[in-house]
Amino acid sequence: MGQDPGNIAENNYFGMQRGWNGSTTCPSNPAIPPNSTNACFSASTTWGQELGLALGATSPTTGITYLQALENSLASNPNNRAAMIQSIGNNGWNGNSAYGSTIANGIGILSLINCIQSM
């Protein structure tokens, strides 16, 4: 979500699209571009709840959940953060081949990955 006013107004941490399970009607807000296809979530929806919605969804591309794609990557690439995130992209989230490395290198995600690995 970062500092983008539209994403903040949508309360959308992960760029999920309209119609996503758990999303609501977008509020009237000038910060939300009229051509936005992002889903909106209630201001009371937490980052963790949205993460659960994102990872629990089944990819229409592969037929497996984003969490299963991540778990598969954790099993085969336990020390490669970029590969773990890329597995979500490859599962249909984002077709860019540099998605995983861009995200892994751009944010402090290591503590989150360490937490998931310890489960």
C-alpha positions as CSV (number, residue, x, y, z in Angstrom):
1,M,0.0,0.0,0.0
2,G,2.9,2.3,0.8
3,Q,2.2,6.0,0.5
4,D,-0.1,5.9,-2.6
5,P,-3.2,7.9,-1.7
6,G,-5.5,5.7,-3.8
7,N,-4.3,2.5,-2.2
8,I,-4.7,4.1,1.2
9,A,-8.2,5.2,0.4
10,E,-9.0,1.6,-0.9
11,N,-7.3,0.1,2.3
12,N,-5.8,-2.4,-0.2
13,Y,-2.4,-3.7,0.9
14,F,-1.8,-6.2,-1.8
15,G,-3.3,-4.8,-5.0
16,M,-6.2,-7.3,-5.0
17,Q,-8.8,-6.6,-7.7
18,R,-12.5,-5.7,-7.5
19,G,-14.7,-8.6,-6.7
20,W,-12.1,-10.2,-4.4
21,N,-13.6,-12.2,-1.5
22,G,-14.0,-9.9,1.5
23,S,-13.9,-6.6,-0.5
24,T,-16.5,-3.9,-0.2
25,T,-18.0,-1.2,-2.4
26,C,-15.3,1.5,-2.9
27,P,-16.0,4.8,-1.1
28,S,-16.4,8.0,-3.0
29,N,-12.9,9.4,-2.6
30,P,-11.0,11.7,-5.0
31,A,-7.8,9.8,-4.2
32,I,-9.2,6.7,-5.9
33,P,-8.7,7.0,-9.6
34,P,-11.9,6.6,-11.6
35,N,-10.3,3.8,-13.7
36,S,-9.0,1.9,-10.6
37,T,-9.7,-1.8,-10.8
38,N,-8.5,-2.4,-7.2
39,A,-10.7,-3.8,-4.6
40,C,-11.6,-1.8,-1.5
41,F,-11.6,-3.1,2.0
42,S,-13.2,-1.8,5.1
43,A,-10.9,0.5,7.2
44,S,-11.3,-2.1,10.0
45,T,-9.8,-4.8,7.8
46,T,-6.2,-5.4,9.1
47,W,-3.1,-6.2,7.1
48,G,-3.1,-9.7,8.4
49,Q,-6.7,-10.3,7.5
50,E,-6.0,-9.1,3.9
51,L,-2.9,-11.3,3.8
52,G,-5.1,-14.2,4.7
53,L,-7.6,-13.3,2.0
54,A,-4.9,-13.0,-0.6
55,L,-3.0,-16.2,0.3
56,G,-6.2,-18.2,0.8
57,A,-7.6,-17.5,-2.7
58,T,-7.3,-20.0,-5.5
59,S,-5.5,-18.9,-8.6
60,P,-7.6,-19.1,-11.7
61,T,-4.4,-19.8,-13.6
62,T,-3.1,-22.8,-11.7
63,G,-6.1,-24.0,-9.6
64,I,-4.0,-23.9,-6.4
65,T,-4.0,-21.3,-3.6
66,Y,-1.4,-18.6,-3.4
67,L,-0.5,-20.1,0.0
68,Q,0.1,-23.5,-1.5
69,A,2.4,-21.9,-4.2
70,L,4.3,-20.2,-1.4
71,E,4.5,-23.4,0.7
72,N,5.8,-25.3,-2.3
73,S,8.5,-22.7,-2.8
74,L,9.4,-22.7,0.9
75,A,10.0,-26.4,0.6
76,S,12.2,-26.2,-2.4
77,N,13.8,-22.7,-1.9
78,P,13.9,-22.2,1.9
79,N,16.6,-19.5,1.8
80,N,15.6,-17.7,-1.4
81,R,13.2,-14.8,-0.6
82,A,12.9,-13.7,-4.2
83,A,12.0,-17.2,-5.3
84,M,9.3,-17.5,-2.5
85,I,7.7,-14.3,-3.7
86,Q,8.1,-15.1,-7.3
87,S,6.2,-18.3,-6.7
88,I,3.1,-16.2,-5.9
89,G,3.6,-14.2,-9.0
90,N,4.1,-17.3,-11.1
91,N,0.9,-18.7,-9.6
92,G,-1.0,-15.9,-11.5
93,W,-0.6,-12.9,-9.2
94,N,1.9,-11.1,-11.4
95,G,3.4,-12.3,-14.7
96,N,6.6,-10.2,-14.4
97,S,9.6,-12.5,-14.1
98,A,11.3,-9.9,-11.8
99,Y,8.3,-9.6,-9.5
100,G,9.9,-11.7,-6.7
101,S,13.2,-10.0,-6.7
102,T,11.7,-6.5,-7.0
103,I,9.5,-7.1,-3.9
104,A,12.1,-9.0,-1.9
105,N,14.7,-6.3,-2.5
106,G,12.3,-3.4,-2.0
107,I,10.8,-4.1,1.4
108,G,11.9,-5.6,4.7
109,I,10.1,-8.9,4.2
110,L,12.6,-11.2,5.9
111,S,10.9,-11.2,9.3
112,L,7.6,-12.1,7.7
113,I,9.2,-15.0,5.7
114,N,11.0,-16.2,8.8
115,C,7.7,-16.2,10.7
116,I,6.0,-18.2,7.9
117,Q,8.9,-20.6,7.8
118,S,8.6,-21.3,11.5
119,M,5.0,-22.4,11.2
